[in-house]
Amino acid sequence: MDHSDRLCFLSTDSIEISIISNQLTYNKNTSEVGGYCILGDLEKGKTGSKLLLAVIRGIKSKWKQVIGCHITGTTVDGLAMKQFIEECLSACKNAGLQVISYGS
């Protein structure tokens, strides 16, 4: 990729997963149970109701990539959201991408 193809836009969005929020899944490969909140409402045993996604999109070229996701409850506090965005920005920088804008 040339320099201008590495310019990108970071966005976050959440989608409701309430249809399956009361269901947990078991991953045989990792021997872990999934479906609990992993960002935001971290009460022990609370199942998630939303999926928070971070996506980057090319500015010059048409490409997009999901770079992060978390299962959340109904809210995510500002500090946790800030940390998630900073982790996404750091991952982009480490990959040689230049994030020039952010939106949610």
C-alpha positions as CSV (number, residue, x, y, z in Angstrom):
1,M,0.0,0.0,0.0
2,D,1.2,3.4,-0.8
3,H,1.0,6.2,1.9
4,S,-2.4,7.5,0.8
5,D,-3.9,4.1,0.8
6,R,-3.0,3.8,4.5
7,L,-5.2,6.8,5.5
8,C,-8.3,5.6,7.3
9,F,-11.3,6.4,9.3
10,L,-12.1,4.7,12.7
11,S,-15.7,4.2,13.7
12,T,-17.4,2.4,16.5
13,D,-21.0,1.2,16.6
14,S,-23.0,-1.2,18.8
15,I,-25.7,-3.6,17.8
16,E,-28.3,-5.2,19.9
17,I,-27.9,-8.9,20.5
18,S,-30.8,-9.3,22.9
19,I,-32.2,-12.2,20.9
20,I,-29.4,-14.3,22.2
21,S,-28.4,-12.3,25.3
22,N,-29.6,-15.0,27.7
23,Q,-27.7,-17.8,25.9
24,L,-24.2,-18.7,26.6
25,T,-21.9,-20.7,24.4
26,Y,-19.0,-23.1,25.1
27,N,-15.8,-22.9,23.1
28,K,-14.3,-26.4,23.0
29,N,-11.0,-25.1,21.7
30,T,-10.4,-22.7,24.6
31,S,-12.6,-24.4,27.2
32,E,-14.3,-21.1,27.9
33,V,-17.9,-20.0,28.2
34,G,-18.8,-17.0,26.1
35,G,-21.7,-14.5,26.2
36,Y,-20.7,-12.6,29.4
37,C,-20.0,-8.9,29.3
38,I,-16.3,-8.2,28.7
39,L,-16.5,-4.4,28.6
40,G,-18.7,-2.0,30.6
41,D,-21.1,-3.8,33.0
42,L,-18.7,-6.3,34.4
43,E,-20.9,-7.7,37.1
44,K,-20.1,-11.3,37.7
45,G,-22.2,-13.6,35.6
46,K,-24.0,-10.8,33.6
47,T,-24.7,-11.8,30.0
48,G,-24.2,-9.3,27.3
49,S,-27.0,-7.5,25.4
50,K,-24.9,-5.6,22.8
51,L,-21.9,-6.1,20.6
52,L,-19.6,-3.1,20.3
53,L,-17.6,-3.0,17.0
54,A,-14.6,-1.0,15.9
55,V,-14.2,-0.7,12.1
56,I,-11.6,1.1,10.0
57,R,-12.3,2.2,6.4
58,G,-9.9,3.4,3.8
59,I,-10.2,7.1,2.8
60,K,-8.7,6.9,-0.7
61,S,-9.2,3.2,-1.4
62,K,-12.4,1.3,-0.7
63,W,-11.5,-1.2,2.0
64,K,-12.8,-1.8,5.5
65,Q,-11.8,-4.1,8.3
66,V,-13.3,-4.9,11.8
67,I,-10.4,-4.5,14.2
68,G,-12.1,-5.0,17.6
69,C,-15.3,-6.1,19.3
70,H,-16.6,-6.5,22.8
71,I,-19.7,-7.9,24.3
72,T,-21.3,-5.2,26.5
73,G,-24.3,-4.6,28.7
74,T,-26.6,-1.6,28.0
75,T,-23.9,0.9,28.9
76,V,-20.1,1.3,28.7
77,D,-18.5,3.9,30.9
78,G,-16.4,6.6,29.3
79,L,-13.1,5.4,30.7
80,A,-13.6,1.9,29.3
81,M,-14.6,3.3,25.9
82,K,-11.6,5.6,25.8
83,Q,-9.3,2.6,26.5
84,F,-10.9,0.6,23.8
85,I,-10.5,3.4,21.2
86,E,-6.9,3.9,22.3
87,E,-6.2,0.2,21.8
88,C,-7.7,0.4,18.3
89,L,-5.6,3.4,17.5
90,S,-2.5,1.7,18.7
91,A,-3.2,-1.4,16.7
92,C,-3.7,0.7,13.6
93,K,-0.4,2.5,14.2
94,N,1.4,-0.7,14.7
95,A,0.0,-2.0,11.4
96,G,1.3,1.1,9.6
97,L,-2.1,2.7,9.1
98,Q,-2.8,6.4,9.8
99,V,-6.2,7.1,11.4
100,I,-7.1,10.7,10.5
101,S,-10.7,10.7,11.7
102,Y,-13.0,9.1,14.3
103,G,-16.8,8.8,14.4
104,S,-19.4,6.8,16.3
